[in-house]
Amino acid sequence: MKIGFIGLGIMGKPMAKNLLKAGHEVVCFDVNKDNVENVVAAGASAAASS
């Protein structure tokens, strides 16, 4: 299942990583690029902003 995840703060980052561990495909976005890069390093894809 492909899941879009917006907001990778204190709660969102671990939630997104748990979805990856469960085998889901995660596309993520956050205004903080460091948080996005951290989750992308765990296997997610980064969504582009407009």
N, C-alpha and C positions, 0 to 999 in steps of 0.2 A: 504494500500500500504506500502511495506517495502522500506525504504530509507536508504542508506549508506551515512554518513556525515563525511568528513575528514576536520579537522581544526575547533577548537572550541575557537577561539580567541575572540576579541572584537565584531566582526560581526557574526562569526559562532555560538557562544553559544546561542545568542537570536534567531537566525534563526532555530537552531535545536529544541529549546524549543517551538517555534511557530508551528513547524511541529508536535510535540507531542500534543500540544493543539488542533490541527486540526484533531487529531485522527489517524495520521500515526504512523507506527512502525519505530523507528529510531535506527540504529546501528551506533555508532560513534567511532571516533579515533582522538587522538591528542597526540603529544609528551609530552604535559604537563598533567600529570595524574590527577592533581587537577581539571582541566577543564573537563576531562572525568567523574570523580566522581560526579561533580556538575550536569552534564546533565543526568547521570545514576540515580541520586537521583530524577530527574524529571520524570523518566519513561523510559529512553532509555536503550539500551543494549550496552555494551562495546565490541569493536572488538579487537581481539588479533593481535599483530604485530609479524612478523617473525624474 
